[in-house]
Amino acid sequence: MFMKDYALLMIHNPFFETGASDENTKTAIEAFKNQISTIYQKRFGMSEEEVKEIMDGKEGVDGTWMTAQQAIEKGFIDQLHIIETPEAVRQRIAAAVDGVKNVKAISLVMNSESEIWNKTEKYIVEPKNDQMTEKDIKAFAAQVGMTDGEITEEKVSARLSELMKAESEAKASAKELLEVKNELQTAKADLEKVNIELTGAKTSAENLKNDLQAAKDELQKYRDAETEALNKSIEEKVDAAIAECKIGKEDRETWIEMFNSNFELAEKTLATIPAREDLSKKLNTPENKEDAEKGMKSEEEKVKEVVDSTVGKDFKFRKLS
């Protein structure tokens, strides 16, 4: 689409002059409005809200008016598609209206220039339908910057061909740019999708990590409780053996270490040692002390013989892992 530098672009909602209250008409208008909105969104990369704001216009105003520069800024017109008013035309109009304050006179000058411009445009669309007059040739030549040398219809026609070729190339470039833009939007959408999936994967991985840590913590609690229960059981067995005079108090830590090294062997060994009466309760007189000590020594020797025969004389304790 091309636009003259002095032109105004108007975008508004579709409407019918008559029958607007008819339901079928309302439905058709709404469908047409949605179609135009979709075209603007796809063609110019606008959001639905932006298109609605432009088509609705400000409060109390139907649609939105835009100058050529505003149309460029909004993306409706490419900068290369703005048809600049030739310097020769601007100078001719400026000279014609210099000092003129009558609005009607100025309007006549502008209408005259407009007729020449519009007639010249006809040759761009249909260059061979009419014969260009000398005035047309000069006017068009001035508008396209042909001010030097002899101006002929052939030169003007050649210039027309150049402009038509440039316009065709511009359209092709615009189409290619649109395709690239669409591809970029597709790639952007794909990237957003990948980012969403990646975020989900990261969240899942973090949840699994937290679940694993929770399981480890729970397992450690179980192991700590199991170890505590085992230690308590060992101490109870050793203390019971001491109470039954199977072993002496001074050997308590040694037996605890034996249980920690090999629980089953220590338990089996302890079971083979017979319980004894606590001789310390009978040591009430000095004369019985010596006999009691001999008896205890004899019992200790018996215990040592039982241990040696069960685990061997060279038994060494090992720590539980």
C-alpha angles and dihedrals in degrees: 000000000000129000133190116238092242096044128106125226117214122196120181143147118283117258143170121230091218135029094025090143093056112105093226090051091049090051092049092048092050092048091048090048092053090048093053091046091052091049092051092047094050097038100043102024094242128151122245090249093053093050092048091051092052095044094045095044126197121321110291093012125099109227129324131293117211134187119223091264092049090049089054092049091051091049097243093116129035116231089237090056095061110108106218119214106245117250090237091058092047091050093047092051092044090052092046094052097036107130093358113129099169108107093207092053092050090049091054091053092049092047090050092052090045092055091051091047094048092046090050090051088057090066090054090058099032107016097171104040096086135028110248115232122224089254091052091049093051093044093050091043090054092048093053094043099256099145103131127080129356113334113216135169089249092056091047091049090051089051090049090054090051091051092048090050091048090049091051091049091048091053090049090050090048091051091049090048090051091051091050090048091051091048089050091051090049091049090048091051090049091049091051089050091051091048090052091049091047091050089051091049091049091050091049091048091050091050091050090049091052091047091050092050091049090051090049091050091049091048091050090052089052092048092048091050091047091050091047091050091048093050090049091050092049092050091048091051093048093045090049090052090050090049090052090049091240089129135012126254090243089063095054097104091043092056092045088054090049091052091049090050098047115356098185094048093047091048092048092048093048090050091058092057111092120230117251136206114256102254093189089076090061095049093095096125132050092231093060094048096082093048091047093051090051090050092050091048090051091050092048090053089052091052091049090052090052092049093046092049092049104042101014132247093270096052114143126193120241127198121244111244 
